[in-house]
Amino acid sequence: MFSIAALLLTALLFGGMTLYSFGFAPLVFSALPADVAGKLLRQAFPHYYLFVMITGAAAGLALLPRDGLASGLMAAVAVIAIVARQLLMPAINTARDTHAKSRFNQLHGLSVALNMGQLIAIIAVLVRLA
């Protein structure tokens, strides 16, 4: 039962993160004026990170009896989401609000790199579950 839950949760997380990162966010910027798109994404990102935190933690718990390494990777995905939501996202918003373009670009780049790292970790878990 835990194996099925772990696989479903991990796949759900991979699909959700992929859709948000490569579907929803780019679509918003291509369909809306930049200021409106930015405001919408600012409202959406806390929910995105909450989804990653909860789903990653649940997958990590479900994996614990089966695969300690995979469980640890999913726990790391959840912890990175906590850090991104609580520390990185407010710093990005402050940089945007104060027109600190260089700082914004640096922090946004870090956010993208962390997100890619999370996706790679999730792929590694899915491969281990295959």
N, C-alpha and C positions, 0 to 999 in steps of 0.2 A: 504493500500500500504506500509506504514512504517513497519507494522508487518511482512509482507512477506520479505521485504528487510532486516529487523533486523534478522530474522531467517536465511535467506540465508547467510548473512555476518558472523553471529556468527558460523554457521555450517562450512562455508568455512575456517574461522580462526581456528576452532578446528581441522578440517581435515588437513589443511596445517601445523599446528604446530606439530600435531601427526606424520604425514608422515616425516617431516624433522627430528624431534627428535628421532623417533624410527625406521625410515626406512633409510633415506638418510645418515645421519651422521654415524650410525654404518656400513652401507654398504661401505662407503668411506674408513673407517679404516680397514675393512676386505678385501677390494679389492685392495688397494693401499699400497705401503710402507708408513710407519708412517710419514716421512718427506714430502712426496708428499701429503698425506692425510691432514696433518696439513695446508699446503699451500693452498690447495683447499678450506678447510673449512674456513680459514681466509678470503678468497675472497668471500665465500658464505654468511657468517654470517651477514655482513652489509645489504645484500638484504633480508635476513630472518627477521631481526629486522625491516626493513622498511615495509615489508609486514605486520608484526604484528602491527606496529604503525598505518598504514593507515587503515587496515581492522578493527582493534579494535576501532579506533576513529569513523570510519564510522558506525559501528554497534552501538556504544554508542549514536551517534546522532540519528540514526534510532529508537533506543529504547526510547529516551527521552519522546516522547508523550505517550508512553504506560506504561513504567515501570521505575521509577526513580532509584530504586536500581539496576536493571539490567544494566541500562545506566551507572551508577556510576562504576559498576564492570568492564564494558568494557572500560570505560575511564581509570580506574586503570591499566588494562592490557596494554593499549596503553602507558601510562606514564612509567610503568615499562620497557617497550621495549625501550623507549627513554633513560632512565637511563642506561639500559644494553648496548645499542649501543654506547652511547656517553662517558660513564665513565667506565663501567665494562669491556667491550670488549677491549679497549685500555690497561687497566691495566693487563688483562689476557695476551695479546700479549707481553707486556713489561716483565712480569714475565717469559713467555716462552723464549723470546729472551735473557734474562739475566741469564737463567738457574736457576732461583729462584724456584725450584721445590715445596717447601713447600708453598710458596706464590701462585704459580700457582694452586696447588691443592685446597687451601683455596678459591681462587677467582672462580675457575671453579665449585667447590661445591656450592658456592653462586649462580652462574649462573644457575646451574641445579635446585636448590631449587626455585629460582624465576620463572623459566620456568614451573616447576610443579605447583607452586601456580597459575600462569596464567591459566594453563590448568584446574585446579580445579575451578577457577572462571568462566571460559567459560562453563564448565559442569553445574555449578550452574545456569548460565543464560539459557542454553538450557533446563534445567529442568523447570525453571520458564516459559519458552515459550511453553512448551509442553501442 
